[in-house]
Amino acid sequence: MRIQDRHATAEGRERVTLVPETLDDLWHLTYIIEPGDRVAGDTTRRIQRNDEQLRDTGGEREHLWLELAVEEVEFAKFANRLRIAGTIEECSREDQLGLHHTLNVEETTEIEIEKLWKADQNDRLEEAVEATDNPDIAIATVEEGEANVHTVAQYGTEERATITSTTGKGDYARPREELFAELTAVLARMDVDAIILAGPGFTKRDALAYIEEETTDLAGKITVVDTSAIGDRGVHEVLKRGAVEDVQAETRIAAEADRIDELMERIATGETVAYGPENVAEAADFGAVEELLVLDERLRRERSKEGEWSIDVDDVVRTVEQQGGSVTVFSNEFEPGQQLRNLGGIAALLRYRLQ
């Protein structure tokens, strides 16, 4: 994320001009922009022609600058864009004021956001700016007969390829080198800065030896990690072990995996935790929250008044921060966030046990 300008406006609001540079940045903006905000930028819009001399063809697209009063925000991951829908409040064509429009924000699209910025939203914006220089990482997990390739992003991990082969003995056995060759080809096509090669046993070492023999450029990007499984489980082990952090400093997903593991361990041993909105709010009122864990999807729903919680989540966040506690907002896209959702979408690591 690149910040172009930031300045105060009226009634405590601030206007930030920024340029999202990656798909991660668009995902971050999903949890920064909320209903009631103002978002402005360049766009195209189909304009109905009133010229009687021209036959009506359903309107022609024109380039416009406009500002929306935001009603809805959607991260369209597979379309590589962020959709921001709302009512046109300002526009380079006055006849479009008050009409509905959807602003499609893509990578490198400059937009302006005016809002009352909350502390966690400022933290998320800062995180996105700092993450701009982080390397892109792929995690390849391999064992006899199968290999999987995932990419690491701040909104979660994505499976990019699954390669299978028949191994063993006999006339119909497929040489394991064919599996390694396909894996090498997949990794060579990926635009990443680093690769973590993981899996159980010695297969990953043999795969590395094959890659080193075939391509020195690719081999120089690889770090090897031992895991007990491949696929999604293997990727989770890589994240838990901090292997990604060794390559990509302070990776969001690895941090979330670490926090949720501590939470689950404390729950299993009956130690100092609280989970569920009412219990966490009570702990915050007592000043007992050391770290607040909240799901981004739930946080956004509650702020938009679409949720069911009886508490004001912003009051809880503000109380925790005023008492010196920290706040970690979890991604709904990754397994730790899904585990947090099963606990009500909000939990806390406590300084001491409540009666």
VOZATI-653514 format. One line per 3 residues: number of its first residue (from 1); for each residue x, y, z of C-alpha. Coordinates in pm, 1 decimal. Layout:
NUM) X,Y,Z  ...
***
This chain:
1) 0.0,0.0,0.0  128.5,346.3,-83.4  -2.5,653.2,104.3
4) -8.6,967.1,-111.5  -163.9,1214.3,130.5  -340.2,1230.2,466.2
7) -511.5,1528.8,624.1  -786.9,1612.7,870.6  -1130.6,1722.1,752.9
10) -1442.6,1807.8,955.7  -1570.2,1653.2,1281.4  -1264.1,1442.2,1353.3
13) -1262.7,1272.1,1013.7  -948.6,1223.6,806.9  -906.6,1191.6,431.6
16) -639.2,952.3,305.9  -529.1,925.8,-55.3  -373.9,585.5,-121.8
19) -281.4,334.5,-391.3  -328.4,-39.9,-329.0  -38.3,-226.8,-489.7
22) -127.1,-591.6,-426.4  -424.9,-821.6,-381.1  -340.2,-819.8,-9.6
25) -392.3,-442.4,-6.0  -739.9,-479.6,-155.4  -822.1,-736.6,113.1
28) -703.2,-496.7,385.3  -928.6,-223.9,247.3  -1229.5,-454.9,286.2
31) -1189.1,-418.4,662.6  -1098.9,-50.6,658.0  -1380.6,87.5,441.0
34) -1726.4,58.9,597.7  -2078.8,192.9,541.8  -2098.7,566.8,598.8
37) -1746.0,637.0,476.6  -1676.7,850.6,171.8  -1465.8,699.9,-108.4
40) -1364.7,892.7,-420.3  -1181.2,803.9,-738.9  -1183.4,787.2,-1116.3
43) -1423.0,543.9,-1279.3  -1633.4,479.5,-1587.4  -2011.2,496.2,-1589.1
46) -2274.9,421.7,-1849.6  -2453.9,750.8,-1924.4  -2798.9,756.6,-2084.3
49) -2807.9,999.7,-2376.6  -3099.8,1243.7,-2407.4  -3000.2,1367.6,-2752.4
52) -3307.9,1313.0,-2971.2  -3089.6,1295.9,-3282.1  -2908.2,987.6,-3149.7
55) -3077.1,651.0,-3121.2  -3078.5,519.2,-2762.5  -2826.0,233.5,-2744.5
58) -2848.2,184.2,-2368.7  -2597.4,451.9,-2285.1  -2226.5,510.3,-2345.5
61) -1947.2,474.6,-2092.5  -1777.3,795.2,-1984.2  -1477.5,855.7,-1759.0
64) -1581.1,1034.9,-1441.3  -1446.4,1141.2,-1104.9  -1697.3,1077.6,-827.8
67) -1732.9,1035.9,-453.9  -1958.2,771.9,-299.1  -2134.1,750.4,34.3
70) -2042.5,387.3,98.8  -2318.0,130.7,146.7  -2142.6,-200.3,73.4
73) -1786.8,-333.1,27.9  -1693.1,-667.4,-130.0  -1349.4,-822.8,-182.6
76) -1373.1,-1011.5,-513.7  -1056.5,-1217.3,-472.2  -1087.2,-1412.6,-795.8
79) -1165.8,-1100.1,-997.4  -864.8,-919.3,-844.1  -1071.0,-621.2,-740.8
82) -1254.8,-450.2,-456.7  -1614.0,-346.6,-521.7  -1740.8,-40.4,-333.3
85) -2109.1,36.5,-381.4  -2295.7,345.9,-271.3  -2471.2,669.1,-364.2
88) -2293.5,938.5,-567.1  -2249.2,1245.3,-344.9  -2005.6,1439.4,-563.2
91) -1933.8,1396.1,-933.3  -1778.8,1568.0,-1232.9  -2129.2,1542.0,-1387.4
94) -2396.7,1698.5,-1169.3  -2675.6,1500.2,-1337.2  -2537.0,1183.3,-1175.2
97) -2569.8,1304.1,-813.7  -2786.9,1081.9,-594.8  -2761.9,781.4,-826.5
100) -2619.7,445.8,-727.5  -2275.9,333.8,-849.5  -2018.6,59.7,-788.6
103) -1654.7,165.0,-784.7  -1421.6,-116.3,-894.3  -1083.2,-74.2,-727.8
106) -792.7,-273.9,-867.0  -420.6,-281.2,-797.6  -260.0,60.6,-869.5
109) -601.2,236.6,-858.9  -574.1,561.6,-661.1  -865.0,629.9,-426.6
112) -947.3,872.3,-144.9  -1106.5,752.0,179.8  -1266.3,991.5,426.1
115) -1383.6,847.7,757.8  -1355.4,842.1,1134.1  -1050.4,618.3,1160.6
118) -1052.6,360.3,1440.1  -729.2,247.2,1603.9  -731.4,-103.3,1455.5
121) -803.1,38.9,1108.5  -500.6,266.7,1136.8  -297.1,-35.3,1250.1
124) -418.5,-235.1,950.2  -331.3,48.5,712.4  16.0,75.8,864.5
127) 58.7,-301.1,837.9  -33.0,-292.3,468.6  220.1,-14.6,404.9
130) 495.3,-201.8,589.6  416.2,-528.0,408.8  476.8,-372.8,67.1
133) 842.8,-474.4,69.6  783.4,-829.0,200.4  889.4,-1107.3,-36.8
136) 632.6,-1331.9,-206.7  654.3,-1690.3,-78.3  544.3,-2032.0,-201.7
139) 520.2,-2339.0,20.7  572.8,-2672.5,-158.9  496.4,-2987.0,41.2
142) 602.0,-3324.4,-98.1  604.9,-3692.5,-8.9  611.0,-4013.7,-211.0
145) 344.3,-3991.4,-477.4  213.7,-3638.9,-414.1  317.3,-3275.3,-402.5
148) 117.4,-2960.2,-323.1  203.7,-2596.7,-384.7  51.3,-2306.2,-188.0
151) 118.3,-1934.2,-193.3  123.9,-1720.0,119.3  -73.6,-1397.2,130.4
154) -187.2,-1176.9,416.4  -548.5,-1280.6,358.1  -455.4,-1649.5,386.5
157) -290.7,-1926.9,186.7  -407.2,-2048.7,-151.2  -351.0,-2388.6,-307.2
160) -198.3,-2341.8,-651.9  -127.2,-2698.4,-760.5  -167.9,-3062.6,-658.4
163) 54.5,-3315.9,-834.3  4.6,-3691.0,-791.7  182.8,-3995.1,-928.8
166) 180.4,-4370.3,-884.1  493.2,-4489.4,-707.7  617.0,-4823.0,-591.8
169) 754.1,-5129.0,-764.4  660.3,-5317.0,-1079.8  626.2,-5250.2,-1448.2
172) 357.8,-4979.9,-1402.3  535.9,-4780.0,-1134.2  596.2,-4419.8,-1230.3
175) 948.8,-4289.7,-1167.7  952.0,-4042.4,-878.3  1161.4,-3811.6,-1098.6
178) 845.4,-3742.2,-1299.2  679.6,-3607.2,-984.5  986.3,-3395.1,-913.3
181) 990.7,-3269.5,-1272.5  627.9,-3154.8,-1256.8  688.7,-2987.5,-920.9
184) 993.9,-2809.5,-1061.5  794.5,-2689.3,-1362.2  515.2,-2551.3,-1141.3
187) 760.1,-2366.3,-914.9  954.4,-2229.2,-1212.2  635.3,-2068.2,-1348.7
190) 559.7,-1890.4,-1021.7  666.7,-1531.7,-964.7  786.6,-1567.6,-603.9
193) 1093.0,-1452.4,-413.9  1126.4,-1754.1,-186.7  1015.0,-2117.6,-164.8
196) 974.8,-2332.9,144.4  1006.6,-2703.3,60.4  851.3,-2919.8,331.2
199) 727.3,-3268.3,406.5  796.5,-3586.1,604.4  1093.8,-3815.9,554.3
202) 1363.5,-3782.5,291.9  1148.4,-3719.8,-16.7  1179.6,-3341.8,9.4
205) 1560.8,-3372.5,18.1  1553.3,-3588.6,-293.9  1322.9,-3335.0,-458.7
208) 1565.8,-3056.8,-368.6  1855.1,-3255.0,-516.1  1657.4,-3293.8,-838.8
211) 1573.8,-2920.8,-850.4  1937.1,-2824.7,-782.7  2048.1,-3042.4,-1071.2
214) 1788.6,-2899.5,-1307.8  1792.9,-2527.8,-1223.3  2030.4,-2333.7,-1003.0
217) 1812.5,-2019.1,-1016.3  1518.7,-2195.4,-850.6  1730.9,-2388.2,-601.9
220) 1872.3,-2065.7,-461.8  1524.2,-1961.4,-342.5  1452.4,-2279.2,-143.4
223) 1449.7,-2337.5,232.6  1380.7,-2691.6,357.9  1152.9,-2757.0,658.2
226) 1054.9,-3087.1,824.2  681.8,-3148.9,869.0  478.8,-3457.2,956.0
229) 226.8,-3404.3,675.8  176.1,-3239.7,337.4  -105.9,-3028.6,196.6
232) -301.7,-2798.1,426.3  -173.9,-2969.9,741.6  183.3,-2941.4,623.6
235) 138.2,-2572.1,544.3  -4.7,-2512.7,893.1  300.9,-2682.5,1044.5
238) 530.7,-2461.5,838.8  352.6,-2152.8,967.5  355.0,-2272.7,1328.9
241) 728.4,-2342.4,1316.1  795.4,-1985.5,1209.8  958.5,-2090.2,882.6
244) 772.3,-1821.1,691.3  880.1,-1559.2,943.0  1242.2,-1648.9,877.0
247) 1187.8,-1547.9,515.2  908.2,-1292.6,543.5  933.9,-1087.7,860.7
250) 631.4,-1073.0,1090.2  398.0,-1263.2,861.5  38.6,-1205.0,963.0
253) -71.1,-1565.4,922.1  211.0,-1709.3,1130.6  132.4,-1463.8,1409.8
256) -235.8,-1560.5,1404.9  -149.2,-1931.8,1413.2  72.4,-1871.0,1716.2
259) -194.6,-1672.0,1903.6  -473.3,-1922.8,1835.8  -249.2,-2210.8,1946.4
262) -181.8,-2033.4,2276.0  -553.9,-1966.4,2317.4  -645.1,-2331.3,2255.9
265) -370.9,-2452.0,2489.8  -498.0,-2224.2,2766.8  -853.9,-2344.9,2711.0
268) -738.9,-2707.9,2729.5  -554.2,-2650.3,3056.6  -819.1,-2425.1,3212.9
271) -591.5,-2122.2,3221.6  -663.3,-1751.8,3188.1  -885.8,-1697.2,2884.8
274) -1225.8,-1560.8,2795.0  -1422.8,-1619.0,2476.6  -1758.3,-1511.5,2342.7
277) -1871.6,-1145.6,2332.2  -2025.1,-1116.7,2679.7  -1738.1,-1291.6,2859.6
280) -1474.3,-1089.4,2678.8  -1657.2,-760.8,2744.1  -1676.3,-846.5,3114.6
283) -1303.4,-926.2,3123.1  -1227.7,-593.7,2955.0  -1438.7,-407.2,3213.5
286) -1226.4,-566.9,3487.3  -903.6,-465.2,3312.0  -801.9,-829.7,3275.8
289) -744.2,-846.1,2898.7  -380.6,-878.6,2798.6  -453.7,-947.2,2432.1
292) -785.9,-921.9,2251.5  -841.2,-1156.3,1956.4  -1124.9,-1062.8,1721.7
295) -1228.3,-1188.8,1377.0  -1219.2,-927.1,1100.3  -1544.8,-1051.1,944.5
298) -1726.0,-1030.6,1279.1  -1574.3,-691.1,1358.4  -1702.0,-555.6,1030.0
301) -2050.1,-704.4,1071.9  -2091.7,-558.3,1419.1  -1979.9,-214.9,1306.4
304) -2227.5,-221.3,1019.4  -2508.9,-300.4,1268.5  -2575.1,-634.0,1095.8
307) -2445.4,-845.5,1384.7  -2619.2,-1001.2,1684.3  -2381.4,-912.5,1967.4
310) -2527.9,-734.2,2266.0  -2196.3,-554.2,2324.3  -2037.2,-258.9,2145.7
313) -1722.1,-410.0,1999.6  -1556.0,-69.5,1956.2  -1606.8,1.3,2326.5
316) -1431.7,-327.9,2407.7  -1140.5,-250.5,2173.3  -1106.0,100.0,2314.9
319) -1119.5,-26.7,2675.7  -851.7,-289.8,2612.4  -617.4,-39.0,2449.3
322) -669.1,219.9,2725.9  -568.3,-44.5,2979.7  -246.6,-129.4,2795.3
325) -373.3,-443.9,2624.4  -309.4,-531.1,2260.4  -557.1,-615.4,1983.8
328) -504.2,-877.8,1712.3  -756.1,-881.0,1426.4  -773.0,-1227.7,1266.9
331) -829.4,-1302.8,900.3  -1147.3,-1494.5,824.9  -968.1,-1648.6,524.8
334) -726.3,-1864.6,723.9  -761.0,-2158.3,962.5  -680.6,-1967.9,1287.9
337) -959.6,-1724.1,1203.8  -1198.4,-2010.8,1143.1  -1106.7,-2156.1,1483.5
340) -1173.6,-1817.8,1642.9  -1509.8,-1802.9,1466.4  -1604.8,-2133.2,1632.4
343) -1543.4,-1964.7,1968.7  -1782.7,-1680.4,1889.3  -1550.1,-1461.8,1682.2
346) -1389.1,-1294.5,1981.8  -1162.0,-1413.0,2262.8  -902.2,-1278.6,2503.6
349) -579.6,-1388.6,2668.8  -611.6,-1263.7,3026.4  -364.7,-1123.1,3275.4
352) -530.6,-1309.6,3559.2  -819.5,-1545.6,3622.3  -1164.0,-1394.9,3683.0
355) -1384.8,-1532.6,3956.9
***
